[in-house]
Amino acid sequence: MRVVFAGTPEPAVPSLRRLIESEGHEVVAVLTRPDAVAGRGRKLLRSPVGQLADEHGIPVFTPRKPSEPEFVAALTELAPDCCPVVAYGALLPQQVLDIPTHGWINLHFSLLPAWRGAAPVQAAIDAGDDMTGASTFLIEAGLDTGPVYGVMTEKIGLTDTAGELLTRLAEAGAVLLEKTLDGVEDGSLQAIPQSHDGVTYAPKVTVEAGRIGFDEPALAISRHIRAVTPAPGAWTEVNGLRLKLGPVEMVEETLPEREIEVRKSGVFVGTSTTAVRLGQVQPPGKKMMNALDWARGARLAPGTVIG
């Protein structure tokens, strides 16, 4: 099929690469979000998907909104058979959805109808799910409500961060997306409406949502930190200063809630249940470091609290 691929961040790259390398599909153009300012130099940077397209000489569209007349006209002229989508990052108007013969097929990183929305991987880890996966579905007007073509499953490890899990899902999901397009093209695959039961939502995770309070159960704290790692990142406050946090380890003993205890074996913090041992931390203006090195340098007074 002639396809126009829509995607923006790094997790969309494996799918685009697989379609570029496939024998059965031709990527005639790519739709991605506009170049964004990033880094210390504040330079305009192409999205990861846009960079890969550039490397292969594939035309790239970067409209601020996909409803812009110029883009609608260009897509109409291209007349794609299908538009596969992976984390594009903008709503598609109906006039654009109607252009490709086989519609827009989205690769979503959850087992729909669970975790519809912007952050399904983070939500699955935060909720303590032991299994997740990816789904391909036909995009319609609702939020991730379209009929499903195919699914694949992936176990969530006890120490998985959102970044680690998403990397695995992006690679396995690329295979699912290609097979979905194969099945749509030869007519062997039909989309099945989603169940009305088991619907959950995963809104975008904000920086503020990464704040960790140590007055919650240790298990909930551990899950939440892993869910927001690496982005937007977990953080808390100690003596009025922001401290970024890496994943923590749960231990069996108890300590006073939110109180920090520094030992030779590590830095421990009390929660509403058992204590946790801090892993990597990042004080303001410094790189990530072992929590024990940070605590020794900070010279924390006995009874210092966190969060």
Backbone as a ProteinNet text record, in pm:
[ID]
protein_1_A
[PRIMARY]
MRVVFAGTPEPAVPSLRRLIESEGHEVVAVLTRPDAVAGRGRKLLRSPVGQLADEHGIPVFTPRKPSEPEFVAALTELAPDCCPVVAYGALLPQQVLDIPTHGWINLHFSLLPAWRGAAPVQAAIDAGDDMTGASTFLIEAGLDTGPVYGVMTEKIGLTDTAGELLTRLAEAGAVLLEKTLDGVEDGSLQAIPQSHDGVTYAPKVTVEAGRIGFDEPALAISRHIRAVTPAPGAWTEVNGLRLKLGPVEMVEETLPEREIEVRKSGVFVGTSTTAVRLGQVQPPGKKMMNALDWARGARLAPGTVIG
[TERTIARY]
83.4	0	86.8	35.2	95.9	49.1	143.5	104.5	170.5	101.1	157.6	163.9	284.1	304.2	296.6	221.7	210.3	266.4	364.2	424	523.7	563.5	654.9	771	748.1	859.1	933	1034.6	1120.4	1042.9	939.3	867.5	798.8	782.6	722.4	824.5	952	1057.1	1063.3	1055	1061.6	953.2	834.3	726.5	756	802.4	835.9	949.7	1051.5	1164.9	1120.2	1032.5	987	907.8	825.5	747.3	835.8	937.9	1031.9	1102.6	1137.5	1212.3	1122.5	991	899.9	892.8	859.9	846.2	705.3	607.9	469.9	411.4	484.1	427.7	529	478.4	562.7	525.4	621.4	599.4	623.5	515.6	528	546.2	514.2	532.6	518.1	563.3	553.4	490.3	401.7	339.8	391.7	449.8	503.2	480	500.3	480	591	564.4	664.4	793.2	903.1	1031.9	1015.8	1080.7	1064.1	1198.3	1195.8	1316.8	1352.7	1479.8	1522.9	1672	1714.4	1856.4	1902.5	2024.7	2079.6	2097.7	2123.6	2142.4	2013.2	1898.6	1765.7	1754.2	1802.5	1794.8	1668.1	1620.7	1506.7	1551.1	1481.8	1517.3	1401.6	1433.5	1336.1	1295.8	1172.2	1128.5	1206.6	1215.3	1283.4	1226	1094.2	1032	1071.9	1071.2	1111.3	1255.8	1343	1484.3	1501.5	1430.6	1442	1390.4	1280.4	1227.6	1327.1	1390.2	1491.3	1605.8	1648.2	1759.1	1727	1598	1557.1	1498	1508.3	1459.8	1309.2	1237.7	1091.1	1036.2	943.4	885.5	822.1	840.7	791.8	697.6	579	482.8	484.8	490	491.4	390.3	264.3	166.2	144.2	112.9	80.6	-47.3	-139.3	-261.2	-285	-324.2	-346.6	-469.1	-542	-656.5	-616.9	-489.1	-445.4	-473.2	-532.2	-570.3	-456.8	-336.3	-223	-194.3	-201.4	-174.8	-288.2	-411.8	-526.3	-516.6	-479.2	-466.3	-353	-239.6	-125.4	-157.6	-225.5	-261.3	-361.8	-455.1	-554	-485.4	-386	-314	-233.2	-177	-99	-187.3	-314.8	-411.3	-357.2	-319.2	-264.9	-372.5	-329.1	-422	-455.8	-356.7	-376.1	-277.7	-313.3	-222.5	-200.9	-90.7	-59.6	-13	-52	-23.4	37.9	146.2	205.3	245.8	169.5	203.9	230.7	137.1	154.2	145.7	43	37.6	-57.1	-149.3	-249.4	-376.3	-490.3	-618	-633.4	-688.9	-708.7	-854.3	-881.5	-1019.1	-1080	-1212.7	-1281.6	-1246.2	-1226.9	-1195.4	-1063	-971.5	-843.8	-859	-941	-964.5	-1027	-1103.8	-1176.5	-1091.3	-969.9	-890.4	-837.4	-764.4	-709.3	-818.1	-798.8	-897.7	-930.5	-826.9	-846	-836.4	-846.4	-848.7	-712.2	-716.1	-596.6	-594	-488.3	-477.6	-372	-415.7	-329.9	-272.1	-143.9	-81	-81.2	-155.3	-171	-111.9	-36	36.9	-43.7	-155.4	-233.6	-322.7	-387.1	-484.6	-622.2	-660.6	-787.6	-904.7	-1006.8	-1034.4	-964.7	-870.1	-797.4	-698.8	-690.6	-593.7	-596.9	-715	-724	-660.4	-598	-542.2	-393.3	-333.4	-197.6	-86.5	-110.9	-1	-38	-67.9	-113.1	-6.6	119	225.5	246.8	250.9	266.9	150.2	29.2	-88.2	-87.9	-46.5	-45.1	52.1	169.4	266.6	216.2	164.2	115.9	2.1	-80.6	-194.8	-156.2	-32.8	10.1	-32	-65.2	-100.3	19.6	-7.3	102.7	114.5	19.2	20.3	-30.3	32.8	-14.3	8.6	21.4	42.1	22.9	-15.1	-41	-158.6	-229.1	-345.8	-337.1	-382.8	-401.7	-550.7	-591.2	-734.1	-757	-876.3	-916	-957.1	-890.9	-920.8	-1057.2	-1136	-1262.9	-1265.6	-1379.5	-1385.9	-1357	-1394.8	-1374.9	-1229.2	-1198.7	-1063	-1029.9	-956	-911.5	-1028.2	-1138.6	-1260	-1284.6	-1203.1	-1229.5	-1215.9	-1270.7	-1264.3	-1120.5	-1092.5	-955.8	-926.7	-810.6	-764.9	-685.1	-593.3	-507	-445.4	-396.3	-332.3	-209.3	-117.8	-7.7	8.8	56.6	67.7	213.7	235.5	369.5	358.9	437.9	437.5	510.2	457.3	522.2	609.2	739.9	832.4	820.2	863.4	852.1	936.1	1039.7	1126.1	1119	1027.8	1017.3	986.8	1060.7	1022.1	937.5	870.2	789.5	877.5	997.7	1087.3	1127.2	1158.4	1199.8	1084.5	966.8	850.5	809.7	812.1	773	869.1	997.1	1094.4	1059	1023.9	987	857.7	760.1	632.4	647.8	735.9	756	811.4	903.6	962.8	862.2	795.1	697.4	575.8	537.3	422.1	445	570	601.1	567.9	593.2	559.1	407.5	338.2	191.4	134.3	189.2	138	157.7	275.8	300.4	204.6	185.7	95.4	-48.7	-84.5	-219.1	-238.9	-141.3	-151.7	-156.5	-78.7	-82.9	-224.2	-284.4	-417.7	-526.3	-511.5	-608.3	-596.9	-474.9	-454.2	-512.5	-490.6	-538.7	-680.8	-741.8	-879.4	-899.5	-791.7	-803.9	-829.9	-821.9	-835.3	-951.2	-1039.4	-1154.1	-1147.6	-1177.9	-1175.8	-1297.6	-1274.8	-1381.2	-1409.3	-1536.4	-1568.5	-1516.7	-1472.2	-1424.5	-1539.6	-1507.4	-1606.1	-1636.5	-1758.6	-1794.6	-1752	-1708.5	-1662.1	-1510.4	-1462.1	-1318.1	-1252.7	-1330.6	-1274.2	-1205.2	-1078.4	-1005.7	-930.7	-891.2	-828.6	-692	-602.9	-465.8	-430.6	-461.1	-431.2	-281	-243.7	-104.1	-46.6	77.2	142.6	219.8	185.7	249.2	372.3	451.7	567	520.6	412.5	362.4	320	271.3	230.5	349.8	469.9	589.2	634.7	567.1	605.4	571.9	666.9	651	637.4	529.7	512.6	537.6	611.4	645.7	550.6	428.1	325	227	266.3	184.8	250.8	181.8	243.2	366.5	461.6	587	562.5	471.1	445.2	392.7	301.7	246.9	355.7	445.2	554.8	647.8	683.1	772	711	584.3	517.5	512.5	480.4	464.3	597.2	704.3	835.4	871.1	849.2	880.2	790.9	667.7	573.4	613.6	679.9	717.4	865.9	931.8	1073	1085.9	1151.4	1234	1161.1	1040	970.9	828.4	784.2	854.1	956.3	966	1063.8	1001.1	1051	1002.9	1088.6	1025.2	1098.4	1029.6	1104.2	1050.5	1128.1	1109.6	1182.8	1247.6	1370.8	1442.5	1503	1467	1515.4	1487.3	1370.9	1328.7	1388	1472.8	1535	1475.9	1458.1	1402.8	1508.3	1467.9	1556	1490.3	1554.8	1501.9	1532.2	1441.5	1452.3	1451.3	1538.1	1529.8	1448.5	1428.4	1352.3	1407.4	1318.2	1354.8	1335.9	1395.9	1385.2	1305.4	1205.6	1128.2	1203.5	1200.4	1263.1	1157.3	1188.5	1087.7	1071.1	1172.6	1162.7	1080	1047.1	969.2	1051.4	1019.7	1078.7	968.5	991.7	890.8	860	733.5	689.6	764.8	819.2	888.8	1027.4	1069.5	1198.6	1311.7	1422.5	1539.8	1637.5	1688.6	1792.2	1908.9	2026.9	2146.2	2229.5	2261.5	2344	2455	2546.5	2650.8	2590.6	2476.7	2413.4	2320.6	2303.7	2218.8	2139	2051.1	1964	1821.7	1761.5	1630	1529.6	1405.5	1299.4	1176.5	1114.1	991.5	872.6	778.9	653.4	537.9	416.2	302.1	297.9	384.5	395.1	540.8	610.2	751	838.2	967.1	1059.5	1102.3	1163.1	1224.1	1367.8	1452.3	1590.4	1601.7	1651.4	1668.3	1778.1	1759.2	1859.5	1941.9	1922.5	1989.1	1907	1974.5	1908.2	1986.2	1919.9	1985.9	1952.8	2049.2	2027.9	2030.4	1982.8	1983	2123.5	2133	2259.3	2364.1	2328.9	2426.1	2372.1	2459.3	2419.6	2360.5	2296.8	2245.8	2361	2335.7	2438.8	2375.1	2459.4	2411.3	2356.8	2244	2179.7	2270.1	2353.7	2441.9	2546.2	2598.1	2693.7	2627	2503.4	2430.1	2409.1	2364.3	2331.8	2454.7	2567.1	2689.9	2731.2	2718.5	2754.3	2657.5	2530.2	2428.8	2433.7	2500.2	2511.2	2375.5	2288	2151.1	2147.4	2073.3	2057.8	1968.2	1989.2	1900.4	1755.2	1665.7	1524.6	1480.5	1569.6	1532	1421.5	1321.5	1209.9	1218.4	1146	1150.3	1006.7	989.2	857.4	773.4
-120.6	0	125.5	232.2	364	424.4	456.9	505.8	639.6	720.4	840.4	812.3	809.3	773.7	898.6	891.4	1003	961	1036.6	1006.9	1114.5	1118.7	1224.1	1175.3	1114	1085.5	956.4	928.9	812.2	679.6	658	530.1	504	606.7	587	546.1	563.4	537.6	391.6	291.7	152.8	119.1	174.4	147.5	208	332.6	395.6	320.8	284.8	212.7	80.4	9.7	-120.6	-103.9	-0.6	21	64.6	145.1	185.1	62.2	-31.7	-150.5	-262	-247.5	-353.3	-361	-478.4	-497.4	-467.3	-473.9	-460.2	-320.8	-226.7	-93.6	14	123.4	235.6	359	410.6	532.8	651.7	717.2	826	961.7	970.6	1095.7	1067.2	1163.7	1153.7	1280.8	1263	1374.8	1372.4	1482.9	1489.5	1628.5	1643.7	1774.2	1870.3	2000.7	2099.1	2090	2131.7	2136.2	2216.8	2169.6	2233	2276.4	2382.5	2431.3	2336.5	2294.3	2201.4	2218.4	2166.4	2168.4	2303.1	2303.6	2426.7	2535.9	2494	2592.4	2649.6	2591.5	2637.5	2639.7	2533.2	2522.9	2449.8	2480.3	2408.5	2268.2	2167.6	2030	1957.6	1877.2	1793.2	1680.4	1635	1522.3	1397.8	1296.7	1171.6	1108.6	1112.7	1057.7	1139.5	1271.3	1357	1334.6	1312.6	1287.7	1160.7	1053.5	928	944.8	1017.7	1042.7	1119.4	1221	1298.2	1209.2	1116.8	1027.5	941.6	914.8	828.8	908.7	1041.3	1124.1	1123.1	1102.3	1097.2	1237	1289.1	1420.9	1426.1	1537.2	1553.9	1673.4	1649.9	1757	1790.1	1921.4	1963.3	2075.4	2056.4	2162.7	2182.5	2304.1	2328.4	2253.8	2250.3	2171.9	2094	1966.9	1889.3	1934	2031	2086	2199.1	2237.4	2346.7	2311.4	2404.5	2376	2323.3	2377	2333.6	2185.3	2140.1	1999.6	1911.9	1955.5	1878.1	1859.1	1965.1	1957.3	1863.9	1872.2	1787.2	1640.3	1611	1472.4	1418.7	1502.9	1462.2	1427.4	1507	1482.2	1353	1323.4	1200.6	1076.4	1091.5	981.7	852.4	855.6	733.8	627.6	501.9	392.6	387.6	423.2	416.1	510	555.1	639.3	575.4	503.1	448.5	559.2	548.4	653.6	592	652.3	612.6	738.8	774.3	888	1015.7	1052.3	1173.9	1297.7	1306.6	1416.9	1529	1508.9	1611.3	1543.2	1609.9	1554.6	1567.9	1465	1463.8	1495.5	1600.3	1636.4	1534.4	1530.4	1430.9	1443.2	1564.9	1582.1	1515.5	1507.4	1440	1289.2	1248.8	1105.5	1039.2	1115.7	1059.3	1041.3	1094.9	1094.6	956.5	885.6	756.5	650.7	564.1	460.7	373.8	333.9	244.8	318.9	450.1	527.9	541	585.1	604.6	494.7	417.2	304.4	336.1	339.3	382	262.8	271.7	178	243.3	183.5	240.5	143.9	195.4	107.9	68.6	0.8	-60.7	-166.6	-244.4	-343	-277.7	-211.4	-139.2	-233.6	-183.5	-43.7	8.3	-67.1	-18.7	90.1	191.1	299.6	370.5	419.7	513	645.3	713.6	844.5	854.8	960.6	1001.2	921.7	862.7	799.8	660.2	567.3	434.6	352.8	365.5	287.4	333.8	464.5	518.9	476.8	481.9	446.9	300.2	213.2	70.5	37.4	98.4	74.9	132.5	253.5	320.4	242.6	178.2	103.7	-34.8	-76.6	-207.7	-321.1	-290.8	-396.4	-489.3	-619	-711.6	-746.4	-697	-724.5	-602.6	-574.6	-468.7	-517.2	-425.7	-466.2	-349.6	-379.7	-277.1	-320.7	-222.8	-248.8	-163.2	-218.5	-138.7	-121.4	2.9	28.4	137.3	139.3	239.9	366.7	477.3	602.9	655.4	697.5	765.7	889.4	956	1084.6	1075.1	965	952.3	929.7	941.1	923.2	774.4	723.1	582.9	485.1	519.6	438.1	348.4	359.9	289.7	138.6	67.3	-78.8	-128.5	-241	-293.2	-398.9	-387.7	-485.7	-598.7	-563.5	-666.2	-620.4	-716.4	-685.3	-773.6	-727.6	-809.1	-779.4	-876.5	-860.1	-852.9	-791.2	-776.4	-775.4	-860	-863.9	-741.9	-686.6	-574	-629.2	-607.4	-655	-576.9	-637.4	-575.2	-449	-435.8	-318	-232.2	-262.9	-187	-40.1	46.6	187.1	205.9	319.5	347.3	348.9	401.9	407	269.1	179.8	44.6	-32.2	-21	-92.1	-37.6	94.1	155.1	117.4	102.5	60.7	-77.1	-169.7	-304.2	-301.6	-224.2	-216.6	-152.6	-54.5	12.9	-84	-169.9	-266.3	-374.4	-432.6	-537.8	-481	-358.1	-295	-265.5	-240.4	-215.3	-337.1	-454.8	-578.3	-590.5	-561.8	-567.6	-471.4	-350.4	-250.9	-297.5	-350.7	-397.7	-511.8	-605.5	-717.7	-669.7	-566	-509.6	-452.3	-376.1	-318.9	-429.6	-535.8	-649.1	-706.9	-726.8	-785.5	-695.7	-566.5	-471.8	-469.6	-474.8	-469.8	-591.6	-712.1	-832.2	-872.6	-793.4	-817.6	-928.7	-981.9	-1092.4	-1046.4	-916.2	-863.7	-766.4	-790.1	-702.7	-644.8	-517	-451.4	-492.5	-512.9	-554.9	-441.5	-401.1	-292.1	-320.6	-217	-231.9	-261.5	-334	-360.5	-231.6	-221	-106.4	-128.6	-249.7	-281.8	-266.3	-232.3	-222.5	-99	4.6	128.9	207.3	241.2	327.9	432.7	541.2	653.1	686.9	729.7	761.4	901.2	1004.8	1141.5	1168	1274	1314	1334.1	1288.9	1301.9	1433.5	1519.8	1650.6	1645	1750.6	1760	1756.7	1824.1	1826.3	1687.1	1606.6	1469.9	1383.3	1428.6	1353.9	1378.2	1467	1494.8	1375	1335.3	1218.9	1263.3	1217.8	1239.3	1106.9	1108.7	983.9	953.5	1004.9	972.8	870.3	803.7	699.9	564.1	453.6	321.6	306.3	228.4	209.1	154.8	60.6	1.6	105.9	191.9	296.4	395.8	428.8	521.1	461.6	334.4	267.3	263.9	227.8	222.6	359.8	460.8	593.8	647.3	623.8	668.8	598.6	467.3	394.1	440.2	478.7	520.6	652.4	739	869.9	877	761.8	754.7	700.6	770.1	888.8	1021.7	1020.8	1148.1	1140.7	1247.7	1375.8	1370.9	1255.9	1240.8	1258.2	1179.6	1189.1	1289.1	1360.1	1457.6	1477.9	1531.9	1564.2	1684.3	1718.3	1831.5	1791.1	1838	1818.2	1951.6	1998.7	2129.2	2240.8	2233.4	2337.4	2329.2	2228.6	2213.6	2093.1	2107.9	1999	1891.5	1767.1	1652.9	1555.2	1530.2	1432.3	1292.2	1200.3	1064.9	960.5	861.6	741.4	637.9	519.5	414.2	381.5	341.2	307.7	158.5	110.4	-30.1	-39.6	-125.4	-145.2	-237.8	-205.8	-289.9	-328.3	-425	-478.7	-399.4	-324.7	-252.8	-125.2	-67.8	56.2	169.2	290.4	412.1	515.2	620.5	726.6	782.7	809.2	855	979.7	973.6	1082.4	1112.5	1041	1069.7	998.9	1071.4	1016.7	960.5	842.4	783.3	740.1	795.3	766.7	662.2	552.9	446.1	412.5	325.7	280.3	204.4	138.3	56.4	134.3	264.4	342.9	449.6	513.4	619.2	565	561.3	503.2	612.3	592.5	689	614	664.4	604.4	642.2	550.4	575.7	539.5	536.6	500.1	350.2	274.1	129.7	100	24.6	-3	102.1	99.3	199.8	166.7	265.5	244.9	293	232.2	277	355.9	477.9	560.7	503.6	518.5	473.7	590.9	630.9	747.4	873.1	982.2	1110.3	1218.7	1331.2	1443.6	1573.6	1629.5	1758.9	1870.5	1989.3	2101.5	2131.8	2144.5	2183	2074.3	1951.2	1842.5	1725.4	1628.5	1509.8	1406.4	1304.2	1194.4	1127.9	1090.5	1028.9	929.5	848.1	757.2	836.2	791.6	865.4	880.9	782	790	899.9	914.2	1022.8	1158.3	1168.5	1294.8	1325.8	1225.9	1248.1	1288.8	1226.7	1263.2	1405.3	1444.3	1580.7	1684	1646.3	1739.6	1756.2	1660.3	1665.4	1685	1592.7	1601.3	1585.8	1672.3	1665.4	1547.6	1485.4	1376.9	1423.2	1338.5	1372.6	1453.6	1476.3	1548.1	1472.7	1546.7	1483.4	1515.9	1435.8	1448	1461.5	1538.5	1551.5	1660.6
0	0	0	-57.5	-46.4	85.7	174	305.2	335.5	413.7	473.5	623.2	677	817.6	904	1015.2	1109.4	1244.8	1293.2	1423.3	1458.4	1585.4	1627.8	1714	1831.9	1922.6	1889.9	1968.4	1949.7	1945.2	2028.7	2021.5	1887.2	1804.9	1673	1567.9	1597.8	1499.3	1454.1	1546	1498.1	1395.6	1412.3	1316.8	1181.1	1179.3	1051.8	984.2	1061.8	1002.6	942.9	1013	962.1	832.3	824.6	702.6	586.6	616.4	511.2	453.8	541.3	499.1	445.4	460.4	417.4	265.3	215.5	71.6	22.8	113	69.7	78.5	138.4	158.8	121.1	67.3	24.8	107	182.2	260.1	167.6	125	28.1	94	224.1	297.7	446.2	526	672	725.9	823.4	894.9	1037.4	1082.6	1218.1	1274.9	1405.7	1468.4	1425.6	1427.8	1384.8	1465.3	1402.9	1471.9	1601.3	1708.1	1838.9	1895.2	1974.7	2041	2153.8	2161.1	2265.5	2291.3	2406.2	2440.5	2494.3	2546.4	2604.1	2499.2	2376.1	2270.8	2217.9	2263	2221.5	2069.7	2007.2	1862.4	1821.3	1700.1	1645.4	1604.1	1655.7	1625.7	1558.9	1459	1391.7	1486.7	1480.1	1561.9	1521.3	1610.1	1572.3	1446.8	1431	1310.2	1188.3	1201	1089.8	1049.2	1148	1118.8	1036.6	1074.5	1000.8	857.7	842.8	708.5	623.8	683.4	610.7	563.3	649	613.7	491.7	471.6	360.4	244.5	251.5	142.3	125.9	233.8	230.1	261.7	181.5	209.9	349.1	418.2	555.2	562.9	620.8	646.8	795.7	827.2	967.7	992.6	959.7	983.8	1133.8	1173.5	1314.1	1351.5	1256.3	1272.9	1144.2	1154.8	1031.8	952.6	1006.7	934.3	839.4	838	751.3	605	530.1	390.6	304.6	324.7	243.2	265	390.9	417.3	364.5	385.1	336.4	185.1	115.1	-30.8	-71.6	-0.5	-33.9	-8.7	103.6	134.6	33.4	-6.8	-107.9	-239.4	-277.3	-402.3	-395.2	-277.9	-262	-271.4	-231.3	-237.5	-176	-46.3	14.8	32.6	29.7	58.3	206.9	290.4	435.6	503.4	623.4	702.4	839.4	859.9	991.4	1085.5	1211.4	1310.1	1435	1485.4	1613.1	1688.2	1789.6	1876.1	1796.7	1710	1631.6	1719.7	1804.2	1899.5	1867.3	1772.1	1742.1	1692.1	1716	1671.6	1520.9	1459.9	1315.4	1282.6	1205.8	1171.3	1075.6	1071.5	990	842.8	792.4	650.7	614.5	712	690.2	707.5	805	827.7	704.6	629.7	515.3	389.4	387	262.3	225	313.5	269.9	251.4	156.1	124.6	244.4	317.5	432.3	566.1	562.4	685.4	752.3	876.8	958.6	1063.6	1066.7	1159.8	1264.4	1389.4	1499.6	1575.2	1608.7	1701.2	1838.1	1931.6	2066.3	2166.7	2263.4	2354.5	2478.1	2455.1	2563	2500.9	2586.3	2541	2549.2	2443.4	2441.4	2469.5	2545	2579.8	2706.7	2759.5	2876.9	2837.1	2919.8	2908.4	2773.8	2738.4	2627.2	2669.8	2575.6	2608.9	2583.6	2638.7	2602.3	2668.7	2785.6	2861.1	2909.1	2817.9	2859.8	2931.2	2891.6	2955.4	3098.4	3118.2	3253.2	3342.6	3288	3367.4	3407.5	3316.8	3346	3459	3457.2	3564.1	3695.6	3691.7	3812.3	3877.4	3796.2	3848.8	3899.3	3872.7	3917.5	3825.9	3700.9	3605.3	3586.8	3572.4	3545.5	3397.9	3318.5	3175	3099.1	2986.6	2898	2755.3	2661.6	2523.3	2430.1	2307.4	2207	2121.8	2068.1	1983.5	1858.1	1746.9	1626.1	1604.2	1574.6	1558	1454.4	1400.5	1302.4	1375.1	1345.2	1413.6	1369.7	1468	1445.4	1533.3	1541.8	1610.4	1760.4	1826.6	1970.4	2008.8	2138.8	2189.9	2200.1	2102.9	2101.7	2112	2047.1	2057.7	1936.8	1833	1708.3	1718.6	1621.1	1620.7	1607.1	1672.2	1683.6	1577.7	1514.8	1417.3	1482.4	1570.8	1629	1759.8	1838.9	1967.2	1985.7	2069.5	2117.6	2265.8	2342	2486.6	2529.9	2643.9	2700.4	2852.6	2918.5	3063.7	3119.5	3226.3	3293.7	3405.2	3396.1	3497.9	3627.5	3736.2	3867.9	3880.4	3798.2	3805.7	3679.7	3589.4	3464.3	3489.1	3422.2	3415.8	3290.2	3281.4	3162.7	3037.8	3050.1	2935.7	2886.6	2978.1	2941.1	2876.8	2937.8	2885.4	2748.5	2734	2607.4	2495.5	2526.6	2425.6	2371.6	2459.9	2415.6	2335.3	2382	2311.8	2174.1	2163.1	2034.6	1931.3	1971.2	1878.5	1840	1941.1	1911.5	1839.9	1875.3	1812.3	1665.8	1628.2	1487.4	1402	1455.9	1385.3	1372	1481.3	1479.3	1376.5	1369.2	1274.7	1130.7	1100.1	964.1	928	1021.3	993.7	977.5	1052	1038.7	898.9	851.7	717.1	611.5	633.3	540.5	532.8	650.6	656.1	600.7	619.8	564.4	412.3	363.3	219.3	148.1	204.1	134.6	176.7	266.7	305.4	406.4	461.9	557.2	700.2	724.2	860.3	868.4	963.3	985.8	1126.8	1139.2	1270.8	1351.9	1483.3	1575.2	1673.2	1690.7	1783.9	1924.9	1992.7	2129.4	2224.5	2331.2	2435.9	2511.6	2561.8	2646	2790.8	2822.2	2957.6	2966.1	3083.8	3106.7	3051.1	3023.4	2969.9	3081.9	3060.6	3153.4	3072.2	3139.2	3069.1	3128.3	3042.1	3080.8	3031.1	3108.2	3064.1	3059.4	2991.5	2983.1	3122.6	3144	3273.7	3277	3369.9	3380.4	3471.7	3468.3	3558.2	3702.9	3732	3869.4	3914.7	3821.3	3855.7	3893.7	3860.2	3897.5	4040	4111.9	4250.9	4339.1	4420.6	4506.2	4651.8	4715.7	4858.6	4929.9	5035.2	5103.6	5218.8	5209.7	5307.3	5250.5	5141.2	5079.8	5100.7	5068.7	5083.2	4994.5	5039.8	4966.1	4825.9	4811.8	4680.7	4582.9	4630	4544	4504.1	4596	4565.7	4461	4479.7	4384.7	4245.1	4237.1	4106.6	4040.8	4119.9	4061	4008.6	4081.4	4033.9	3903	3896.7	3773.4	3657.8	3691.2	3587.3	3521.7	3594.1	3538.4	3501	3497.5	3459.4	3317.4	3225.4	3247.3	3233.9	3177.5	3155.5	3212.1	3275.7	3298.3	3410.5	3478.8	3586.1	3723.5	3819.6	3957.8	4034.5	4126	4206.7	4340.2	4433.8	4565	4618.1	4742.8	4801.2	4933.1	4954.1	5079.9	5119.7	5237	5285.7	5186.1	5120.6	5028.7	4890.2	4862.9	4732.3	4659.2	4527.8	4448.5	4426.4	4445.4	4427.8	4331	4215.8	4122.3	4172.3	4142.9	4196.3	4086.8	4101.5	4020.7	4096.7	4039.3	4106.2	4244.7	4334.9	4472.1	4495.4	4604.5	4642.9	4772.1	4775.7	4897.4	4992.6	5121.1	5223.5	5327.2	5412.7	5503.7	5631.7	5672.8	5799.7	5786.6	5901.2	5901.9	5962.6	5918.2	5971.1	5986.7	6064.2	6072.8	5935.3	5909.8	5778.2	5732.9	5608.8	5540.3	5598.9	5702.5	5763.9	5690.5	5668.8	5601	5703.9	5677.4	5762.7	5673.3	5702.5	5623.4	5695.5	5623.3	5678.4	5578.6	5618.9	5526.7	5409.4	5433	5329.6	5238.2	5262.4	5174.9	5246.1	5171.3	5224.9	5226	5344.4	5362	5399.2	5352.7	5380.8	5428.4	5535.2	5585.5	5500.1	5486.7	5416	5509.2	5456.5	5540.2	5567	5497.2	5524.9	5560.1	5476.7	5501.6	5434.8	5469.2	5416.5	5273.7	5209.5	5077.8	5083.2	4999.2	4985.7	4855.5	4864	4745.1	4656.5	4526.2	4430	4381.5	4255.8	4200.3	4228.4	4258.8	4280.5	4206	4184.8	4116.5	4188.6	4262.8	4326.8	4223.4	4257.8	4162.8	4110	3976.5	3915	3906	3941.8	3937.8	3856.5	3828.9	3755.2	3849.6	3790.1	3869.5	3945.5	4069.7	4153	4249	4308.3	4410.9	4529	4583.4	4692.9	4813.8	4839.7	4955.3	4937.6	4816.7	4790	4808.4	4761.5	4779.5	4926.3	5003	5143.7	5223.9	5193.9	5265.8	5234.2	5106.5	5068.9	5123	5134.8	5184.6	5336.2	5404.5	5552	5617.6	5590.6	5641.5	5792.7	5857.4	6002.4	6038.3	6153.8	6197.9	6199.9	6152	6151.3	6030	5931.5	5809.2	5738	5692.4	5621.9	5472.9	5395.3	5251	5198.3	5093.5	5032.9	5096
[MASK]
+++++++++++++++++++++++++++++++++++++++++++++++++++++++++++++++++++++++++++++++++++++++++++++++++++++++++++++++++++++++++++++++++++++++++++++++++++++++++++++++++++++++++++++++++++++++++++++++++++++++++++++++++++++++++++++++++++++++++++++++++++++++++++++++++++++++++++++++++++++++++++++++++++++++++++++++++++

